[in-house]
């Protein structure tokens, strides 16, 4: 799979992941609902994907 994404785009994914994870954590804590944990997981996945894409872009493919 060949994905061409800029460094800025990859860091945007990381930022969106952080926002989703924090929002999910706050809402899960306030409401006590376990369903909000899925939002936390999605945020973590977006962060991971963003960091991998960013490091791949910076290091030239050697992650």
CNS distance restraints for C-alpha pairs under 8 A (distance, minus, plus):
assign (resid   5 and name CA) (resid   9 and name CA) 6.10 0.50 0.50
assign (resid   5 and name CA) (resid  10 and name CA) 6.65 0.50 0.50
assign (resid   5 and name CA) (resid  53 and name CA) 7.43 0.50 0.50
assign (resid   5 and name CA) (resid  57 and name CA) 7.84 0.50 0.50
assign (resid   6 and name CA) (resid  10 and name CA) 6.32 0.50 0.50
assign (resid   6 and name CA) (resid  54 and name CA) 7.82 0.50 0.50
assign (resid   6 and name CA) (resid  57 and name CA) 7.33 0.50 0.50
assign (resid   7 and name CA) (resid  11 and name CA) 6.21 0.50 0.50
assign (resid   7 and name CA) (resid  53 and name CA) 7.82 0.50 0.50
assign (resid   7 and name CA) (resid  54 and name CA) 5.47 0.50 0.50
assign (resid   7 and name CA) (resid  57 and name CA) 6.49 0.50 0.50
assign (resid   7 and name CA) (resid  58 and name CA) 7.55 0.50 0.50
assign (resid   8 and name CA) (resid  12 and name CA) 6.11 0.50 0.50
assign (resid   9 and name CA) (resid  13 and name CA) 6.44 0.50 0.50
assign (resid  10 and name CA) (resid  14 and name CA) 6.55 0.50 0.50
assign (resid  10 and name CA) (resid  50 and name CA) 4.66 0.50 0.50
assign (resid  10 and name CA) (resid  51 and name CA) 6.80 0.50 0.50
assign (resid  10 and name CA) (resid  53 and name CA) 5.80 0.50 0.50
assign (resid  10 and name CA) (resid  54 and name CA) 5.21 0.50 0.50
assign (resid  11 and name CA) (resid  15 and name CA) 6.20 0.50 0.50
assign (resid  11 and name CA) (resid  50 and name CA) 6.04 0.50 0.50
assign (resid  11 and name CA) (resid  51 and name CA) 7.17 0.50 0.50
assign (resid  11 and name CA) (resid  54 and name CA) 6.69 0.50 0.50
assign (resid  12 and name CA) (resid  16 and name CA) 6.14 0.50 0.50
assign (resid  12 and name CA) (resid  50 and name CA) 7.54 0.50 0.50
assign (resid  13 and name CA) (resid  17 and name CA) 6.08 0.50 0.50
assign (resid  13 and name CA) (resid  46 and name CA) 5.98 0.50 0.50
assign (resid  13 and name CA) (resid  47 and name CA) 6.33 0.50 0.50
assign (resid  13 and name CA) (resid  49 and name CA) 7.57 0.50 0.50
assign (resid  13 and name CA) (resid  50 and name CA) 4.99 0.50 0.50
assign (resid  14 and name CA) (resid  18 and name CA) 6.24 0.50 0.50
assign (resid  14 and name CA) (resid  46 and name CA) 6.20 0.50 0.50
assign (resid  14 and name CA) (resid  47 and name CA) 4.23 0.50 0.50
assign (resid  14 and name CA) (resid  48 and name CA) 7.35 0.50 0.50
assign (resid  14 and name CA) (resid  49 and name CA) 7.70 0.50 0.50
assign (resid  14 and name CA) (resid  50 and name CA) 4.93 0.50 0.50
assign (resid  14 and name CA) (resid  51 and name CA) 6.54 0.50 0.50
assign (resid  15 and name CA) (resid  19 and name CA) 6.27 0.50 0.50
assign (resid  15 and name CA) (resid  47 and name CA) 7.29 0.50 0.50
assign (resid  16 and name CA) (resid  20 and name CA) 6.15 0.50 0.50
assign (resid  16 and name CA) (resid  43 and name CA) 7.23 0.50 0.50
assign (resid  16 and name CA) (resid  46 and name CA) 7.32 0.50 0.50
assign (resid  16 and name CA) (resid  47 and name CA) 7.63 0.50 0.50
assign (resid  17 and name CA) (resid  21 and name CA) 6.05 0.50 0.50
assign (resid  17 and name CA) (resid  42 and name CA) 7.25 0.50 0.50
assign (resid  17 and name CA) (resid  43 and name CA) 3.91 0.50 0.50
assign (resid  17 and name CA) (resid  44 and name CA) 5.97 0.50 0.50
assign (resid  17 and name CA) (resid  45 and name CA) 7.26 0.50 0.50
assign (resid  17 and name CA) (resid  46 and name CA) 4.85 0.50 0.50
assign (resid  17 and name CA) (resid  47 and name CA) 4.82 0.50 0.50
assign (resid  18 and name CA) (resid  22 and name CA) 6.08 0.50 0.50
assign (resid  18 and name CA) (resid  43 and name CA) 6.05 0.50 0.50
assign (resid  18 and name CA) (resid  44 and name CA) 7.32 0.50 0.50
assign (resid  18 and name CA) (resid  47 and name CA) 6.67 0.50 0.50
assign (resid  19 and name CA) (resid  23 and name CA) 5.97 0.50 0.50
assign (resid  19 and name CA) (resid  43 and name CA) 7.32 0.50 0.50
assign (resid  20 and name CA) (resid  24 and name CA) 5.92 0.50 0.50
assign (resid  20 and name CA) (resid  39 and name CA) 6.36 0.50 0.50
assign (resid  20 and name CA) (resid  40 and name CA) 6.42 0.50 0.50
assign (resid  20 and name CA) (resid  42 and name CA) 7.47 0.50 0.50
assign (resid  20 and name CA) (resid  43 and name CA) 4.90 0.50 0.50
assign (resid  21 and name CA) (resid  25 and name CA) 6.08 0.50 0.50
assign (resid  21 and name CA) (resid  39 and name CA) 6.38 0.50 0.50
assign (resid  21 and name CA) (resid  40 and name CA) 4.21 0.50 0.50
assign (resid  21 and name CA) (resid  41 and name CA) 7.14 0.50 0.50
assign (resid  21 and name CA) (resid  42 and name CA) 7.40 0.50 0.50
assign (resid  21 and name CA) (resid  43 and name CA) 4.56 0.50 0.50
assign (resid  21 and name CA) (resid  44 and name CA) 6.42 0.50 0.50
assign (resid  22 and name CA) (resid  26 and name CA) 6.17 0.50 0.50
assign (resid  22 and name CA) (resid  40 and name CA) 7.27 0.50 0.50
assign (resid  23 and name CA) (resid  27 and name CA) 6.12 0.50 0.50
assign (resid  23 and name CA) (resid  40 and name CA) 7.86 0.50 0.50
assign (resid  24 and name CA) (resid  28 and name CA) 5.88 0.50 0.50
assign (resid  24 and name CA) (resid  36 and name CA) 5.55 0.50 0.50
assign (resid  24 and name CA) (resid  37 and name CA) 6.51 0.50 0.50
assign (resid  24 and name CA) (resid  38 and name CA) 7.96 0.50 0.50
assign (resid  24 and name CA) (resid  39 and name CA) 5.30 0.50 0.50
assign (resid  24 and name CA) (resid  40 and name CA) 5.14 0.50 0.50
assign (resid  25 and name CA) (resid  29 and name CA) 6.08 0.50 0.50
assign (resid  25 and name CA) (resid  36 and name CA) 7.45 0.50 0.50
assign (resid  25 and name CA) (resid  37 and name CA) 7.32 0.50 0.50
assign (resid  25 and name CA) (resid  40 and name CA) 6.41 0.50 0.50
assign (resid  26 and name CA) (resid  30 and name CA) 6.13 0.50 0.50
assign (resid  27 and name CA) (resid  31 and name CA) 5.88 0.50 0.50
assign (resid  27 and name CA) (resid  32 and name CA) 7.76 0.50 0.50
assign (resid  27 and name CA) (resid  36 and name CA) 6.90 0.50 0.50
assign (resid  28 and name CA) (resid  32 and name CA) 5.21 0.50 0.50
assign (resid  28 and name CA) (resid  33 and name CA) 5.35 0.50 0.50
assign (resid  28 and name CA) (resid  34 and name CA) 6.49 0.50 0.50
assign (resid  28 and name CA) (resid  35 and name CA) 7.71 0.50 0.50
assign (resid  28 and name CA) (resid  36 and name CA) 5.30 0.50 0.50
assign (resid  28 and name CA) (resid  37 and name CA) 6.84 0.50 0.50
assign (resid  29 and name CA) (resid  33 and name CA) 7.62 0.50 0.50
assign (resid  36 and name CA) (resid  40 and name CA) 6.84 0.50 0.50
assign (resid  37 and name CA) (resid  41 and name CA) 6.30 0.50 0.50
assign (resid  38 and name CA) (resid  42 and name CA) 6.16 0.50 0.50
assign (resid  39 and name CA) (resid  43 and name CA) 6.12 0.50 0.50
assign (resid  40 and name CA) (resid  44 and name CA) 6.25 0.50 0.50
assign (resid  41 and name CA) (resid  45 and name CA) 6.18 0.50 0.50
assign (resid  42 and name CA) (resid  46 and name CA) 6.17 0.50 0.50
assign (resid  43 and name CA) (resid  47 and name CA) 6.22 0.50 0.50
assign (resid  44 and name CA) (resid  48 and name CA) 6.23 0.50 0.50
assign (resid  45 and name CA) (resid  49 and name CA) 6.13 0.50 0.50
assign (resid  46 and name CA) (resid  50 and name CA) 5.97 0.50 0.50
assign (resid  47 and name CA) (resid  51 and name CA) 6.14 0.50 0.50
assign (resid  48 and name CA) (resid  52 and name CA) 6.20 0.50 0.50
assign (resid  49 and name CA) (resid  53 and name CA) 6.16 0.50 0.50
assign (resid  50 and name CA) (resid  54 and name CA) 6.03 0.50 0.50
assign (resid  51 and name CA) (resid  55 and name CA) 6.01 0.50 0.50
assign (resid  52 and name CA) (resid  56 and name CA) 5.99 0.50 0.50
assign (resid  52 and name CA) (resid  63 and name CA) 7.46 0.50 0.50
assign (resid  53 and name CA) (resid  57 and name CA) 6.12 0.50 0.50
assign (resid  54 and name CA) (resid  58 and name CA) 6.18 0.50 0.50
assign (resid  55 and name CA) (resid  59 and name CA) 5.81 0.50 0.50
assign (resid  55 and name CA) (resid  61 and name CA) 7.81 0.50 0.50
assign (resid  55 and name CA) (resid  63 and name CA) 6.54 0.50 0.50
assign (resid  56 and name CA) (resid  60 and name CA) 5.64 0.50 0.50
assign (resid  56 and name CA) (resid  61 and name CA) 4.47 0.50 0.50
assign (resid  56 and name CA) (resid  62 and name CA) 6.22 0.50 0.50
assign (resid  56 and name CA) (resid  63 and name CA) 5.74 0.50 0.50
assign (resid  57 and name CA) (resid  61 and name CA) 6.38 0.50 0.50
assign (resid  59 and name CA) (resid  63 and name CA) 7.00 0.50 0.50
